[in-house]
Structures are given as C-alpha cells and as structure tokens.
Amino acid sequence: MPAVPTDLARPADAPTEGPTARFAELGPGRPARVIAVTSGKGGVGKTFISANLAAALSRRGLRVLVLDADLGLANLDVVLNLAPQRTLHDVFTGGSSLVEALLPAPGGFTVLLAGSGLVEYSRLTPDLREQLFGVIEQVRPMFDVVLLDTGAGISDVVLYTVSLADEVLVVATPEPTALTDAYATIKVLAHQQQRERLGLVVNQVARSGDGRGIAAQLQAVVDRYVLPLTGHPVRLQLLGDLPADPAVREAVQRRELLIERLPGCPAAQAFAPLARRLAPD
C-alpha cells in the first residue's frame, strides 16, 4: 500500500480552537472499523441507509463518520440538507486540510462530503488510489466506525474503495434486477477480494422478516455458483430488513433523517436493531 500523502496531513497552523479543533482532538485512538456500504444497483436506498444507520450507531455512543465515496455522483449532502464549504475534492486538490473538511451532521455523526459532477473521479488513477487510501488511514484513529457510502456497481473506483474496508454491507431490494446486481457484486467481491463474509440489508420489503427468505435465496445462489469459482465458502449475514414505508419518501423529500423526523414509523424502528447487530455491546 502507498504511504499516506503528506499533503493530506493537518497543517501546523490549523486551528486549535473552534469547530475543526474537536475533530483533531479525537485521535489518536483505537483504529475505526471501516465498513463499506455498497450495492450492485443504484436507487436501492444505500445513501439513505448509510445516513440513518450512522445516526443509530451514534445513539449507541459510537463516534461515527460517513465518508461519501460515491465520487463524482455524490448526494449525501442532499439527503442531509448540508451545504459544505469544503469537500473531499478540496482535500484531494490541496484546497483544504482533512480536518477542515469534516462536518457535523444531523444525528450526531460526522460527514466527509464529496463533490458532484467531477468526471476526473470516474476512473481509478494511481493518484486517486493514493488519495483515497491516505484519507481513510487518517480518519481511522479519529472515529469508532467509518461508513464508506460507495457508488453502485462494480467499477474500478467502487471496487477499490470497497477493498479499503474491513467489512462490507451490501444493500439490495426484493426487485429481481436489484437481486441480480447484488449477486454480481457479491461474486466479484468474493472472487477478486477473497471476501468470505458479507453483511446484507434488504430494503423495501413488503413485510418485516421477508429479508430472511431473500437472504436465503441469495445464499443458495452463492453456494451453487460462487463456491466453485472461489474455492471457499462465502457467508451472507443478514443484518436486517427495512419495510417499504411511505414515511421514507416524506423524510427524503424533506431532506431529514427518518429516525429523527418520524422515529415511530416501521422503517425508522428497523435501524436500532440493525445498529445493534452491526455493533453489539
């Protein structure tokens, strides 16, 4: 792995007081668990789940960072109704220190937002590899959990970002196309990255508990087709399912966290057990 780029380090004249100072004071500590939240298909609720899951983990007393790793097509700022002055793009280009780009978010967690519409991040270059690696290594000591909200699919940029994570959480819906693309993602991660265990969240199920059947179907396909390819078993761990809920659309349209705006709705109540399974006491 390449060394952490020196231009991403906190400069000597960075503020020691004010909103950015408290992030610097978090480290050094025990390195964070880095969890990639990814999907085979766009539109399955990956960013929505990342944001609300981060808030649920924060309620468990964890220091959580969501890094918007959907480079070039970022929308975490839209989901959270944030208007950042500095982004990951500014960090990469030297226009901001990493600490200055960390932003408090509703829900008690922290975000590192990416710029949108930046075509230079559509392909994996040596510079981008080094910069992504460097940023993740720098934030590890500052937090307990780092969620990487990746792009959808199996592009080189997405796969490299996922490779930097300790754990992977695949988001899918019951739609056949979403399940097919989830399987393709699982197959690539198992084969190329030798992943033997992957977390699974099934969004927009008709009834709570339907995720178990969907996970079993995916597991059966993985056992039949992926095991012969990789030579090792790949276990899918169902971490939870989220029921289809009109409250989700309302929260998204209002650009608010579901678990804060409508905490009693079925979809919001699914996040607490999801966070508990992901980070048990």
For each residue, the residues with C-beta under 8 A, 3 or more apart:
1: 133
2: 5 129 130 133 134
3: 134
4: 8 9 133 134 137 138
5: 2 8 9 130 131 134
6: 9
7: 94
8: 4 5 91 97 98 131 134 135 138
9: 4 5 6 97 98 138
10: 14 24 97 98 99
11: 14 97
12:
13:
14: 10 11 20 24 97 99 100
15: 18 20 21
16: 21
17: 21
18: 15 21
19: 22 104
20: 14 15 23 24 99 100 102
21: 15 16 17 18 24 25
22: 19 25 26
23: 20 26 99 102 110 142
24: 10 14 20 21 27 99 142
25: 21 22
26: 22 23 29 63 141 142 143
27: 24 141 142
28: 141
29: 26 141 142
30: 141 144
31: 140 141
32: 63 65 139 140 141 142 143 144 145 146
33: 144 145 146 166 167 279
34: 136 140 146 148 164 165 166 167
35: 145 146 147 148 165 166 167 168 169 199 278
36: 69 148 150 161 162 164 165 167 168 169
37: 46 49 50 53 147 148 149 150 169 171
38: 46 150 151 152 158 162 168 169 170 171 185
39: 42 44 46 152 170 171 172 178 181 182 185
40: 152 153 154 170 172 178 180 181 182 183 184 185
41: 44 152 153 172 177 178 181 182
42: 39 46 152 153
43: 152
44: 39 41 152 171 172 173 178 203 204
45: 48 49 171 173 203 204 242 248
46: 37 38 39 42 49 50 149 150 152 171
47: 50 51 68 70 75 76 79 149
48: 45 51 52 79 248 252 258
49: 37 45 46 52 53 171 201 203 242
50: 37 46 47 53 54 66 76 147 149
51: 47 48 54 55 66 76 79 80 105 107 257
52: 48 49 55 56 107 257 258 259 268 271
53: 37 49 50 56 57 147 271 274 275 278
54: 50 51 57 58 64 65 66 105 107 109 145 147
55: 51 52 58 59 106 107 108 109 257 259 260 271
56: 52 53 59 60 259 271 272 274 275
57: 53 54 60 62 64 109 145 275 278 279
58: 54 55 61 62 63 64 107 108 109
59: 55 56 108 272 275
60: 56 57 275 276 279 281
61: 58
62: 57 58 143 144 145 279
63: 26 32 58 109 110 142 143 144 145
64: 54 57 58 108 109 110 143 144 145 146 147
65: 32 54 102 109 110 111 112 139 142 143 145 146 147
66: 50 51 54 76 105 109 110 111 112 146 147 149
67: 88 111 112 135 136 139 146 147 148 149
68: 47 74 75 76 77 88 111 112 113 114 149
69: 36 114 132 148 149 150 151 161
70: 47 73 74 75 76 114 149 150 151 152
71: 74 88 114 118 121 122 128 151 157
72: 114 115 116 117 118 119 120 121 122 151
73: 70 116 117 151
74: 68 70 71 77 87 113 114 115 116
75: 47 68 70 78 79 116
76: 47 50 51 66 68 70 79 80 82 111 113 114 149
77: 68 74 80 81 82 83 84 111 113
78: 75 81 255
79: 47 48 51 75 76 252 255
80: 51 76 77 105 106 111 255 257
81: 77 78 106 255 256
82: 76 77 103 105 111 113
83: 77
84: 77 87 101 103 113
85:
86: 90 91 95 96 100 101
87: 74 84 90 91 96 101 113 114 115
88: 67 68 71 91 92 101 112 113 114 115 135
89: 92 93 95 114 115 118
90: 86 87 93 95 96 101 115
91: 8 86 87 88 94 95 96 97 98 101 112 131 135
92: 88 89 128 131
93: 89 90
94: 7 91
95: 86 89 90 91
96: 86 87 90 91 100 101
97: 8 9 10 11 14 91 100 101
98: 8 9 10 91 101 102 112 135 138 139
99: 10 14 20 23 24 102
100: 14 20 86 96 97
101: 84 86 87 88 90 91 96 97 98 112 113
102: 20 23 65 98 99 110 111 112
103: 82 84 110 111 112 113
104: 19 110
105: 51 54 66 80 82 108 109 110 111
106: 55 80 81 256 257 260
107: 51 52 54 55 58 257 259 260
108: 55 58 59 64 105
109: 54 55 57 58 63 64 65 66 105
110: 23 63 64 65 66 102 103 104 105 143
111: 65 66 67 68 76 77 80 82 102 103 105
112: 65 66 67 68 88 91 98 101 102 103 135 139
113: 68 74 76 77 82 84 87 88 101 103
114: 68 69 70 71 72 74 76 87 88 89 118 121
115: 72 74 87 88 89 90 118
116: 72 73 74 75
117: 72 73
118: 71 72 89 114 115 121
119: 72 122
120: 72
121: 71 72 114 118 128 157
122: 71 72 119 155 157
123: 156 157
124: 128 129 155 156 157 160
125: 128 129
126: 129 130
127: 130 131
128: 71 92 121 124 125 131 132 157
129: 2 124 125 126 132 133 160
130: 2 5 126 127 133 134
131: 5 8 91 92 127 128 134 135
132: 69 128 129 135 136 160 161 164
133: 1 2 4 129 130 136 137 164
134: 2 3 4 5 8 130 131 137 138
135: 8 67 88 91 98 112 131 132 138 139
136: 34 67 132 133 139 140 146 148 164
137: 4 133 134 140
138: 4 8 9 98 134 135 141 142
139: 32 65 67 98 112 135 136 142 143 146
140: 31 32 34 136 137 143 146
141: 26 27 28 29 30 31 32 138
142: 23 24 26 27 29 32 63 65 138 139
143: 26 32 62 63 64 65 110 139 140 146
144: 30 32 33 62 63 64 279
145: 32 33 35 54 57 62 63 64 65 279
146: 32 33 34 35 64 65 66 67 136 139 140 143
147: 35 37 50 53 54 64 65 66 67
148: 34 35 36 37 67 69 136 161 162 164 165
149: 37 46 47 50 66 67 68 69 70 76
150: 36 37 38 46 69 70 158 161 162
151: 38 69 70 71 72 73 155 157 158 161
152: 38 39 40 41 42 43 44 46 70 158 181
153: 40 41 42 158 181 185
154: 40 158 159 184 185 188
155: 122 124 151 158 159
156: 123 124 159 160
157: 71 121 122 123 124 128 151 160 161
158: 38 150 151 152 153 154 155 161 162
159: 154 155 156 162 163 188 189 192 193
160: 124 129 132 156 157 163 164
161: 36 69 132 148 150 151 157 158 164 165
162: 36 38 148 150 158 159 165 168 189 193
163: 159 160 193
164: 34 36 132 133 136 148 160 161
165: 34 35 36 148 161 162 168
166: 33 34 35
167: 33 34 35 36 197 199
168: 35 36 38 162 165 189 195 198 199
169: 35 36 37 38 198 199 200 201 239 278
170: 38 39 40 182 185 186 198 199 200 201 236
171: 37 38 39 44 45 46 49 182 201 203
172: 39 40 41 44 178 179 181 182 200 201 202 203 214 218
173: 44 45 178 179 202 203 204
174: 178 179 202 204 205 206 210 214
175: 178 179
176: 179 180
177: 41 180 181
178: 39 40 41 44 172 173 174 175 181 182
179: 172 173 174 175 176 182 183 214 217 218
180: 40 176 177 183 184
181: 39 40 41 152 153 172 177 178 184 185
182: 39 40 41 170 171 172 178 179 185 186 200 218
183: 40 179 180 186 187 218 221 222
184: 40 154 180 181 187 188
185: 38 39 40 153 154 170 181 182 188 189
186: 170 182 183 189 190 198 218 222 226 234 236
187: 183 184 190 191 222 225 226 229
188: 154 159 184 185 191 192 193
189: 159 162 168 185 186 192 193 195 198
190: 186 187 193 194 195 196 198 222 226 229 230 232 234
191: 187 188 194 226 229 230
192: 159 188 189
193: 159 162 163 188 189 190
194: 190 191 230 232
195: 168 189 190 198 234
196: 190 232 233 234 235
197: 167 234 235 237
198: 168 169 170 186 189 190 195 234 235 236 237
199: 35 167 168 169 170 236 237 239 278
200: 169 170 172 182 211 215 218 236 237 238 239
201: 49 169 170 171 172 211 238 239 240 241 242 274
202: 172 173 174 205 210 211 214 215 238 240 241 242
203: 44 45 49 171 172 173 241 242
204: 44 45 173 174 242 243 244
205: 174 202 208 209 210 211 214 241 242 243 244
206: 174 210 243 244
207: 210 243
208: 205 241 243 266 270
209: 205 212 241
210: 174 202 205 206 207 213 214 241
211: 200 201 202 205 214 215 238 240 241
212: 209 215 216 238 241
213: 210 216 217
214: 172 174 179 202 205 210 211 217 218 241
215: 200 202 211 212 218 219 236 238
216: 212 213 219 220
217: 179 213 214 220 221
218: 172 179 182 183 186 200 214 215 221 222 236
219: 215 216 222 223 235 236
220: 216 217 223 224
221: 183 217 218 224 225 226
222: 183 186 187 190 218 219 225 226 227 234 236
223: 219 220 226 227 233 234
224: 220 221 227
225: 187 221 222 228 229
226: 186 187 190 191 221 222 223 229 230 234
227: 222 223 224 230 231 232 233 234
228: 225 231
229: 187 190 191 225 226
230: 190 191 194 226 227 234
231: 227 228
232: 190 194 196 227
233: 196 223 227
234: 186 190 195 196 197 198 222 223 226 227 230
235: 196 197 198 219
236: 170 186 198 199 200 215 218 219 222
237: 197 198 199 200
238: 200 201 202 211 212 215 241
239: 169 199 200 201 274 277 278
240: 201 202 211 270 273 274 277
241: 201 202 203 205 208 209 210 211 212 214 238 270
242: 45 49 201 202 203 204 205 245 267 270 271 274
243: 204 205 206 207 208 266 267 270
244: 204 205 206 248 267
245: 242 248 265 266 267 268
246: 249 250
247: 250 251 258 261 262 265 266 267 268
248: 45 48 244 245 251 252 258 267
249: 246 252 253
250: 246 247 253 254 261 262
251: 247 248 254 256 257 258 261 262
252: 48 79 248 249 255
253: 249 250
254: 250 251 261
255: 78 79 80 81 252
256: 81 106 251 260 261
257: 51 52 55 80 106 107 251 260 261
258: 48 52 247 248 251 261 262 265 267 268 271
259: 52 55 56 107 263 268 271
260: 55 106 107 256 257 263
261: 247 250 251 254 256 257 258
262: 247 250 251 258 265 268
263: 259 260 268 269
264: 268 269
265: 245 247 258 262 268 269
266: 208 243 245 247 269 270
267: 242 243 244 245 247 248 258 270 271
268: 52 245 247 258 259 262 263 264 265 271
269: 263 264 265 266 272
270: 208 240 241 242 243 266 267 273 274
271: 52 53 55 56 242 258 259 267 268 274 275
272: 56 59 269 275 276
273: 240 270 276 277
274: 53 56 201 239 240 242 270 271 277 278
275: 53 56 57 59 60 271 272 278 279
276: 60 272 273 279 280 281
277: 239 240 273 274 280
278: 35 53 57 169 199 239 274 275
279: 33 57 60 62 144 145 275 276
280: 276 277
281: 60 276
